[in-house]
Amino acid sequence: MQRAYRVWAPAYDLVCGGLFAPSRRRVVALASTAGRDVLEIGVGTGLSLGDYDADMVVTGIDASEAMIAKARERACSIAKADIKRLEVMDAEHLTFADSQFDAVVAQFLITLVPNPERVLDEAYRVLRPGGALFLLNHFRSKNPEIAKLESRLAPMMHHVGLRPDFPFDRVLNWVAGKPDLHAVSRIPSGPMGCFSIVRIGKARA
Ligand SMILES: C[S@@+](CC[C@H](N)C(=O)[O-])C[C@H]1O[C@@H](n2cnc3c(N)ncnc32)[C@H](O)[C@@H]1O
């Protein structure tokens, strides 16, 4: 992953910037309703950092040094929010204390990691009761023809760490195992609604 994103980092914003920007902005707006203290896991080059308002406090982590270096540059140049920390860290092993953040945001991450449930567990652990977890991702299409195509493409794309056939049910199954998670909402977003914005609320203590 480190190697892949070292190669990707210089071109990442060109490929994944403009087209995905409205979805990212929507996620930031939703996350900001959960409270001021936000953690972005897999923050990448920090494409969202400029979208947080000045009263927000944002922490970002990413497994790739090259991506975090770009995020730090961006934080200096465009961020209005208080960007508290941008650190190299594995989303499967967060070093933060329990119940620390009002919102945890994972954009285009969950289907890339080898152990999505482990990443979700960590996001859940650092989220305060009453907070919410936000995912932005492509999941396997509900349209059987498109889903068939995604399954056909999957073996090729697995080589570059992408899983176009990742089923949303896997997220729902994970939620079902946590009694204090509730109110899962899924909003279509992005070109032709091919992404989903998912909000998962954690009950108040
Ligand atoms: C597709 S990019 C998305 C970046 C950013 N969230 C965005 O929306 O532009 C995926 C990011 O996840 C990071 N990543 C992959 N596995 C990770 C892990 N286990 N822990 C933290 N970051 C990880 C990659 O380094 C990369 O920056």
The ligand as an SDF file (V2000), in Angstrom:
LIG
                    3D

 27 29  0  0  0  0  0  0  0  0999 V2000
   -8.3520    6.0350   -2.3560 C   0  0  0  0  0  0  0  0  0  0  0  0
   -7.3640    6.8930   -1.2070 S   0  0  0  0  0  0  0  0  0  0  0  0
   -8.5700    7.9660   -0.4300 C   0  0  0  0  0  0  0  0  0  0  0  0
   -7.9280    9.1700    0.1730 C   0  0  0  0  0  0  0  0  0  0  0  0
   -8.8940   10.2250    0.7220 C   0  0  0  0  0  0  0  0  0  0  0  0
   -9.7400    9.6940    1.7610 N   0  0  0  0  0  0  0  0  0  0  0  0
   -9.7370   10.7990   -0.3800 C   0  0  0  0  0  0  0  0  0  0  0  0
  -10.9650   10.7230   -0.3090 O   0  0  0  0  0  0  0  0  0  0  0  0
   -9.1710   11.3450   -1.3220 O   0  0  0  0  0  0  0  0  0  0  0  0
   -7.1130    5.6810    0.0580 C   0  0  0  0  0  0  0  0  0  0  0  0
   -6.1570    6.1560    1.1390 C   0  0  0  0  0  0  0  0  0  0  0  0
   -6.1780    5.1980    2.1890 O   0  0  0  0  0  0  0  0  0  0  0  0
   -4.8690    5.0270    2.6780 C   0  0  0  0  0  0  0  0  0  0  0  0
   -4.7980    3.7270    3.3600 N   0  0  0  0  0  0  0  0  0  0  0  0
   -4.8360    2.4950    2.8270 C   0  0  0  0  0  0  0  0  0  0  0  0
   -4.7720    1.5590    3.8000 N   0  0  0  0  0  0  0  0  0  0  0  0
   -4.7040    2.2400    4.9770 C   0  0  0  0  0  0  0  0  0  0  0  0
   -4.6270    1.8580    6.3350 C   0  0  0  0  0  0  0  0  0  0  0  0
   -4.6030    0.5760    6.6960 N   0  0  0  0  0  0  0  0  0  0  0  0
   -4.5650    2.8090    7.2780 N   0  0  0  0  0  0  0  0  0  0  0  0
   -4.5910    4.1200    6.9310 C   0  0  0  0  0  0  0  0  0  0  0  0
   -4.6670    4.5560    5.6590 N   0  0  0  0  0  0  0  0  0  0  0  0
   -4.7250    3.6270    4.7000 C   0  0  0  0  0  0  0  0  0  0  0  0
   -3.9990    5.1230    1.4280 C   0  0  0  0  0  0  0  0  0  0  0  0
   -2.6610    5.4160    1.7620 O   0  0  0  0  0  0  0  0  0  0  0  0
   -4.7010    6.2490    0.6730 C   0  0  0  0  0  0  0  0  0  0  0  0
   -4.1910    7.5070    1.0070 O   0  0  0  0  0  0  0  0  0  0  0  0
  1  2  1  0
  2  3  1  0
  2 10  1  0
  3  4  1  0
  4  5  1  0
  5  6  1  0
  5  7  1  0
  7  8  2  0
  7  9  1  0
 10 11  1  0
 11 12  1  0
 11 26  1  0
 12 13  1  0
 13 14  1  0
 13 24  1  0
 14 15  1  0
 14 23  1  0
 15 16  2  0
 16 17  1  0
 17 18  1  0
 17 23  2  0
 18 19  1  0
 18 20  2  0
 20 21  1  0
 21 22  2  0
 22 23  1  0
 24 25  1  0
 24 26  1  0
 26 27  1  0
M  CHG  2   2   1   9  -1
M  END
$$$$
